[in-house]
Amino acid sequence: MSAIDTISSASVIEKFNKYVIQNYRRYPVCITRGEGTAVWDAEGKRYLDLFPGWGCNILGHCPPPVVRAIQEQVTNLIHLPNTWYTEAQGDFAEALCTRSFGKVFFSNSGAEANEAAIKIARLHAGPKKYRIITFENGFHGRTYGSLTATAQPKYHEGVGPMLPGFRYAPYNDLEAVKQLVDDETCAIMLEPVQGEGGVNIPDESYLKGLRSLCDERGILLIFDEVQTCMGRLGHWFGYQSFGVQPDIFTMAKGLAAGVACGAMICKDHIAPSLKPGTHASTFGGNPLAMAAGLAAVKMIEDENLLDNCRKMSERYRQHFTALKEELPIIRDLRVRGVMIGVDLSISAVPAVAKCMERGVLINATHDTVVRLLPPITITAEEVDEGFEVIADVLREMSVTA
């Protein structure tokens, strides 16, 4: 009998309580296995996972091509520092840049990728231009640079002072941004679709307006695509779905299909600003992550998953549009690719536990928003299965609202 066969959620929770710092709010369940859109807990219960890995498992749990690539790579090289060249890093860099532009720096996470973007923007602009404009309800990470860029006071409480040089603007308000730009501004940084802030989708003209403003004032436009990369919005990268190319963009989460990996891509003329000694990442670009990322790219193309994302996005839109007409507690619906936010007039938090009881895993963000980040591999049947559970839970919550 394996270790998995003998554990229970209760025994694992007991061990965590004894040895692990309690800085996460965890659900009282130990997940032991995942396959596709499903996971199983220690007691054998199956869950349909519509928020897999906080959006990192963009191809579902344990996608076979990615598993095989990691298995093959681990027998040759697990880690090698960036003082050497590796074939996998070069190949993955080529795969990303030929589908976007420029040159890439690899890290391990979104926060690290955003740190690289902040640093290269300031290095490129020179010492007299250092201010960066970011946006209310945005989220860029937990390191001090990315945390300061995150214009949400709740994340700053108790850990100040924040770093100098950041200014905050309301999202989707071009005139407010124009008022903040000055001669010391080096960049504007934002998520093309805000994730943690509530799945906030900008007006079609907004990102184009920011692009024009940056061109007029000689400043850089940075897109945080930690959540919107690798097909999440139905295109390789989120900027492509809006028809606006940034100067720099960052990636993580789904970049290597669940393996820890981050990246920052910048235009060719900006890349030389990151010289040897100015920035580094010990594990960034490691062979395992690079092999996983390459396999993810190939799987997306081989299985036509960008098209599947667009089709499932429309299916979700139709389902939730009909539900919105039925339930007055749904005050807004925001769908872009398979990035879905259902904004309620009541707290969305209870919906998470209620759905989990019925075998469906979702997320609540910004208190009132039911958030889904299903894998781009999801099928029509799985969309329908999950939606029916969510709809029943929201109907029950509507009755007691």
C-alpha positions as CSV (number, residue, x, y, z in Angstrom):
1,M,0.0,0.0,0.0
2,S,1.4,3.4,-1.0
3,A,1.7,6.5,1.3
4,I,-1.2,8.1,-0.6
5,D,-3.4,5.1,0.2
6,T,-2.7,5.5,4.0
7,I,-3.0,9.2,4.5
8,S,-6.1,11.2,5.4
9,S,-6.8,14.9,5.0
10,A,-7.0,15.1,8.8
11,S,-3.5,13.6,9.3
12,V,-2.0,15.9,6.8
13,I,-3.7,19.0,8.3
14,E,-2.4,18.0,11.7
15,K,1.2,17.9,10.4
16,F,0.8,21.3,8.7
17,N,-0.5,22.8,11.9
18,K,2.6,21.5,13.7
19,Y,5.3,22.4,11.2
20,V,4.1,24.9,8.5
21,I,3.7,28.6,9.1
22,Q,0.0,29.4,8.9
23,N,0.1,32.3,6.4
24,Y,-2.4,30.7,4.0
25,R,-6.1,30.2,4.4
26,R,-6.3,26.5,3.3
27,Y,-9.4,24.5,2.7
28,P,-9.7,21.4,5.0
29,V,-8.9,19.0,2.2
30,C,-5.6,17.3,1.1
31,I,-5.4,16.8,-2.7
32,T,-3.4,13.8,-3.7
33,R,-3.8,13.4,-7.4
34,G,-4.8,15.3,-10.5
35,E,-5.7,14.4,-14.1
36,G,-7.0,16.8,-16.7
37,T,-9.7,19.0,-15.1
38,A,-10.2,16.7,-12.1
39,V,-8.4,16.3,-8.8
40,W,-9.0,13.8,-6.0
41,D,-8.6,14.2,-2.2
42,A,-7.1,11.7,0.3
43,E,-10.5,10.2,0.9
44,G,-11.0,9.6,-2.9
45,K,-13.5,12.3,-3.6
46,R,-13.3,13.8,-7.1
47,Y,-13.5,17.5,-7.8
48,L,-13.9,19.3,-11.1
49,D,-11.2,22.0,-10.9
50,L,-12.2,25.3,-12.5
51,F,-9.3,27.2,-10.8
52,P,-6.5,24.7,-11.3
53,G,-3.2,25.8,-9.6
54,W,-4.4,29.4,-9.3
55,G,-4.4,29.5,-13.0
56,C,-1.0,27.8,-13.4
57,N,-2.3,24.5,-14.7
58,I,-3.5,26.1,-18.0
59,L,-3.4,22.6,-19.7
60,G,-5.1,20.9,-16.8
61,H,-3.4,18.6,-14.2
62,C,-0.5,16.5,-15.4
63,P,-0.9,17.0,-19.1
64,P,0.8,13.8,-20.7
65,P,3.1,15.7,-23.2
66,V,4.4,17.9,-20.4
67,V,4.8,14.9,-18.0
68,R,6.8,13.0,-20.7
69,A,9.0,16.0,-21.4
70,I,9.9,16.5,-17.7
71,Q,10.6,12.7,-17.3
72,E,12.9,12.8,-20.2
73,Q,14.7,16.0,-19.1
74,V,15.2,14.9,-15.5
75,T,17.4,12.0,-16.6
76,N,19.8,14.4,-18.4
77,L,19.9,17.7,-16.4
78,I,17.8,18.9,-13.5
79,H,19.6,22.2,-12.9
80,L,22.4,24.2,-14.4
81,P,23.3,27.8,-13.6
82,N,23.1,30.5,-16.2
83,T,26.9,30.6,-16.5
84,W,26.4,27.8,-19.1
85,Y,24.3,27.4,-22.2
86,T,21.5,24.8,-22.4
87,E,19.6,23.8,-25.5
88,A,16.2,23.8,-23.8
89,Q,16.5,27.4,-22.7
90,G,17.4,28.5,-26.2
91,D,14.6,26.5,-27.7
92,F,12.0,27.8,-25.3
93,A,13.2,31.4,-25.8
94,E,12.9,31.0,-29.6
95,A,9.4,29.5,-29.2
96,L,8.2,32.5,-27.1
97,C,9.8,35.3,-29.0
98,T,8.8,34.0,-32.4
99,R,5.3,34.0,-31.2
100,S,5.6,37.5,-29.8
101,F,8.8,39.7,-30.3
102,G,12.1,40.7,-28.8
103,K,14.3,38.9,-26.3
104,V,13.5,37.1,-23.1
105,F,14.8,36.9,-19.5
106,F,13.7,33.8,-17.5
107,S,12.8,33.7,-13.8
108,N,10.8,31.4,-11.5
109,S,7.6,33.4,-10.9
110,G,5.4,36.3,-11.9
111,A,6.7,38.5,-9.1
112,E,10.3,37.9,-10.3
113,A,9.3,38.6,-13.9
114,N,7.7,41.9,-12.8
115,E,10.8,42.8,-10.8
116,A,12.9,42.3,-14.0
117,A,10.4,44.5,-15.9
118,I,10.6,47.3,-13.3
119,K,14.4,47.1,-13.2
120,I,15.0,47.1,-17.0
121,A,12.5,50.0,-17.4
122,R,14.5,52.1,-15.0
123,L,17.8,51.1,-16.3
124,H,16.7,51.8,-19.9
125,A,15.3,55.3,-19.0
126,G,18.3,56.4,-17.0
127,P,18.5,57.9,-13.5
128,K,16.4,61.0,-14.2
129,K,13.3,59.0,-15.2
130,Y,12.3,56.5,-12.6
131,R,8.5,56.9,-11.9
132,I,6.2,54.1,-12.9
133,I,2.4,54.4,-13.1
134,T,0.4,51.4,-12.1
135,F,-3.4,50.9,-11.5
136,E,-5.9,50.6,-8.7
137,N,-7.0,47.0,-8.1
138,G,-4.0,45.7,-10.0
139,F,-1.8,42.9,-8.6
140,H,1.8,42.4,-9.5
141,G,3.3,40.2,-6.8
142,R,4.6,40.0,-3.2
143,T,8.3,41.1,-3.5
144,Y,8.8,44.7,-2.5
145,G,9.0,46.1,-6.0
146,S,6.0,44.2,-7.3
147,L,4.2,44.8,-4.1
148,T,4.6,48.5,-4.3
149,A,3.4,48.3,-7.9
150,T,0.3,46.6,-6.6
151,A,-2.1,49.5,-5.9
152,Q,-4.1,47.8,-3.2
153,P,-3.6,49.3,0.3
154,K,-4.6,46.0,2.0
155,Y,-1.4,44.4,0.7
156,H,0.7,47.2,2.1
157,E,-0.6,47.1,5.6
158,G,2.1,46.5,8.2
159,V,5.0,46.1,5.8
160,G,5.6,49.7,4.8
161,P,7.2,51.9,3.8
162,M,6.8,51.0,0.2
163,L,9.4,51.8,-2.4
164,P,9.6,55.3,-3.9
165,G,8.7,56.1,-7.5
166,F,5.2,54.6,-8.0
167,R,2.0,56.5,-8.8
168,Y,-1.4,54.9,-8.9
169,A,-4.2,55.6,-11.4
170,P,-7.8,54.3,-11.6
171,Y,-8.1,51.5,-14.1
172,N,-9.7,52.2,-17.5
173,D,-9.4,56.0,-17.0
174,L,-7.0,57.4,-19.7
175,E,-7.4,61.0,-18.6
176,A,-6.3,60.2,-15.1
177,V,-3.1,58.6,-16.4
178,K,-2.3,61.6,-18.5
179,Q,-2.5,63.8,-15.4
180,L,0.1,61.6,-13.7
181,V,2.7,61.4,-16.4
182,D,5.6,63.8,-16.0
183,D,9.2,64.2,-17.1
184,E,10.3,61.7,-14.5
185,T,7.9,58.9,-15.7
186,C,9.7,56.0,-17.3
187,A,6.9,53.5,-17.7
188,I,3.2,52.6,-17.4
189,M,2.6,49.1,-16.1
190,L,-0.7,47.2,-16.0
191,E,-2.5,43.9,-16.5
192,P,-4.4,44.0,-19.8
193,V,-7.1,42.2,-17.8
194,Q,-7.0,42.6,-14.1
195,G,-7.2,39.2,-12.4
196,E,-7.1,39.3,-8.7
197,G,-8.8,42.7,-8.8
198,G,-12.0,41.2,-10.1
199,V,-11.5,40.1,-13.8
200,N,-11.7,43.7,-14.9
201,I,-11.7,44.1,-18.7
202,P,-10.7,47.5,-20.2
203,D,-12.6,49.4,-22.9
204,E,-11.4,48.5,-26.4
205,S,-9.9,52.0,-26.8
206,Y,-8.2,52.1,-23.4
207,L,-5.0,50.1,-24.1
208,K,-4.6,51.8,-27.5
209,G,-4.9,55.1,-25.7
210,L,-2.1,54.1,-23.3
211,R,0.1,53.0,-26.2
212,S,-0.4,56.3,-27.9
213,L,0.4,58.2,-24.7
214,C,3.6,56.2,-24.2
215,D,4.7,56.9,-27.8
216,E,4.0,60.6,-27.4
217,R,5.8,61.0,-24.1
218,G,8.7,58.6,-24.8
219,I,7.9,56.1,-22.0
220,L,7.6,52.4,-21.9
221,L,4.4,50.4,-21.8
222,I,4.6,47.2,-19.7
223,F,1.9,44.5,-19.7
224,D,1.8,42.1,-16.7
225,E,0.6,39.0,-18.5
226,V,1.2,36.6,-15.6
227,Q,-2.4,35.5,-15.9
228,T,-3.1,36.2,-19.5
229,C,-0.2,34.4,-21.3
230,M,-0.2,31.0,-23.0
231,G,-3.6,31.1,-24.5
232,R,-5.7,32.2,-21.5
233,L,-7.5,34.9,-23.7
234,G,-7.7,32.8,-26.8
235,H,-4.4,34.1,-28.3
236,W,-0.8,33.2,-27.3
237,F,-0.6,36.4,-25.3
238,G,-3.2,38.8,-24.0
239,Y,-1.9,41.8,-25.8
240,Q,-2.6,40.1,-29.1
241,S,-6.3,39.9,-28.3
242,F,-6.4,43.7,-27.9
243,G,-4.2,44.5,-30.9
244,V,-1.8,46.6,-28.7
245,Q,1.9,45.6,-28.5
246,P,3.7,46.7,-25.3
247,D,7.4,47.4,-25.1
248,I,7.8,44.8,-22.3
249,F,5.6,42.1,-21.0
250,T,5.8,39.5,-18.2
251,M,4.6,35.9,-17.9
252,A,4.3,33.2,-15.4
253,K,1.5,30.9,-14.0
254,G,0.6,28.8,-17.1
255,L,3.9,29.5,-18.9
256,A,5.2,26.0,-18.2
257,A,1.9,24.3,-17.6
258,G,2.2,24.2,-13.8
259,V,6.0,24.0,-13.4
260,A,7.4,27.1,-11.7
261,C,8.5,29.4,-14.5
262,G,8.4,33.2,-15.2
263,A,9.7,35.3,-18.0
264,M,10.0,38.9,-19.1
265,I,10.1,39.8,-22.8
266,C,11.2,43.2,-24.1
267,K,11.8,44.7,-27.5
268,D,15.3,44.3,-29.0
269,H,16.4,47.8,-28.4
270,I,15.6,47.6,-24.7
271,A,17.3,44.3,-24.0
272,P,20.9,45.6,-23.8
273,S,19.9,47.6,-20.7
274,L,20.0,44.4,-18.7
275,K,23.8,43.9,-18.7
276,P,25.7,41.2,-16.8
277,G,25.6,42.0,-13.1
278,T,22.4,44.1,-13.3
279,H,20.0,41.2,-12.7
280,A,19.9,37.5,-12.4
281,S,17.9,34.4,-11.3
282,T,19.6,31.3,-10.0
283,F,16.9,28.9,-11.0
284,G,15.5,31.0,-13.9
285,G,15.6,29.1,-17.2
286,N,16.3,25.8,-15.5
287,P,16.2,22.8,-17.8
288,L,13.1,21.2,-16.2
289,A,11.0,24.4,-16.6
290,M,12.2,24.9,-20.1
291,A,11.4,21.4,-21.2
292,A,7.9,21.8,-19.7
293,G,7.3,25.1,-21.4
294,L,8.4,23.7,-24.8
295,A,6.0,20.8,-24.4
296,A,3.2,23.1,-23.5
297,V,3.7,25.2,-26.6
298,K,3.7,22.1,-28.8
299,M,0.6,20.7,-27.0
300,I,-1.3,24.0,-27.5
301,E,-0.6,23.9,-31.2
302,D,-1.0,20.2,-31.8
303,E,-4.4,20.1,-30.0
304,N,-5.6,23.5,-31.4
305,L,-6.2,24.7,-27.9
306,L,-6.4,28.4,-28.7
307,D,-9.5,27.7,-30.8
308,N,-10.9,25.5,-28.0
309,C,-10.4,28.4,-25.6
310,R,-12.4,30.8,-27.8
311,K,-15.2,28.2,-28.2
312,M,-15.4,27.4,-24.5
313,S,-15.3,31.2,-23.7
314,E,-18.4,31.7,-25.8
315,R,-20.1,28.7,-24.1
316,Y,-19.4,30.2,-20.7
317,R,-20.7,33.6,-21.8
318,Q,-23.9,32.1,-23.0
319,H,-24.5,30.2,-19.8
320,F,-23.8,33.0,-17.5
321,T,-25.6,35.6,-19.6
322,A,-28.8,33.6,-19.2
323,L,-28.1,33.1,-15.5
324,K,-27.6,36.9,-15.1
325,E,-31.0,37.5,-16.6
326,E,-32.5,35.1,-14.1
327,L,-30.7,36.2,-10.9
328,P,-30.8,39.7,-9.6
329,I,-27.7,39.1,-7.4
330,I,-25.5,39.0,-10.5
331,R,-24.8,42.6,-11.3
332,D,-22.0,42.1,-13.9
333,L,-20.5,39.4,-16.0
334,R,-16.9,39.7,-17.3
335,V,-15.6,37.1,-19.7
336,R,-12.4,37.2,-21.8
337,G,-11.2,33.9,-23.1
338,V,-11.4,31.4,-20.2
339,M,-10.9,34.2,-17.6
340,I,-14.4,34.6,-16.1
341,G,-15.7,36.9,-13.4
342,V,-19.2,36.9,-12.1
343,D,-19.7,40.0,-9.9
344,L,-22.4,39.6,-7.3
345,S,-24.3,42.2,-5.2
346,I,-23.5,40.0,-2.2
347,S,-20.3,38.3,-0.9
348,A,-19.1,35.6,-3.3
349,V,-17.0,33.9,-0.6
350,P,-19.7,31.4,0.6
351,A,-20.0,30.1,-3.0
352,V,-16.6,28.6,-2.9
353,A,-17.3,26.3,0.0
354,K,-20.8,25.4,-1.3
355,C,-19.4,24.5,-4.7
356,M,-16.6,22.5,-3.1
357,E,-19.1,20.4,-1.1
358,R,-20.6,19.5,-4.5
359,G,-17.3,18.6,-6.1
360,V,-16.5,21.8,-8.0
361,L,-13.5,24.1,-7.2
362,I,-13.8,27.8,-7.9
363,N,-12.4,31.0,-6.5
364,A,-13.8,34.2,-5.0
365,T,-11.8,37.5,-5.4
366,H,-12.4,41.1,-4.4
367,D,-15.1,39.7,-2.0
368,T,-18.0,39.8,-4.5
369,V,-16.5,38.2,-7.6
370,V,-16.8,34.5,-8.5
371,R,-13.7,33.8,-10.5
372,L,-13.0,30.9,-12.8
373,L,-9.7,30.2,-14.6
374,P,-10.4,26.8,-16.1
375,P,-7.7,25.1,-18.3
376,I,-7.9,25.8,-22.0
377,T,-8.2,22.0,-22.5
378,I,-11.7,22.1,-20.9
379,T,-14.5,20.3,-22.8
380,A,-18.0,21.5,-23.5
381,E,-19.3,18.7,-21.2
382,E,-17.0,19.9,-18.3
383,V,-18.1,23.5,-18.9
384,D,-21.7,22.4,-18.5
385,E,-21.0,20.2,-15.5
386,G,-19.3,23.0,-13.6
387,F,-21.8,25.6,-14.6
388,E,-24.8,23.7,-13.4
389,V,-23.3,23.4,-9.9
390,I,-22.3,27.1,-9.8
391,A,-25.8,28.1,-11.0
392,D,-27.6,26.0,-8.4
393,V,-25.4,27.4,-5.6
394,L,-26.0,31.0,-6.8
395,R,-29.7,30.3,-7.0
396,E,-29.7,29.2,-3.4
397,M,-27.7,32.2,-2.4
398,S,-30.1,34.5,-4.2
399,V,-33.0,33.2,-2.3
400,T,-31.4,34.0,1.1
401,A,-29.9,37.3,0.0
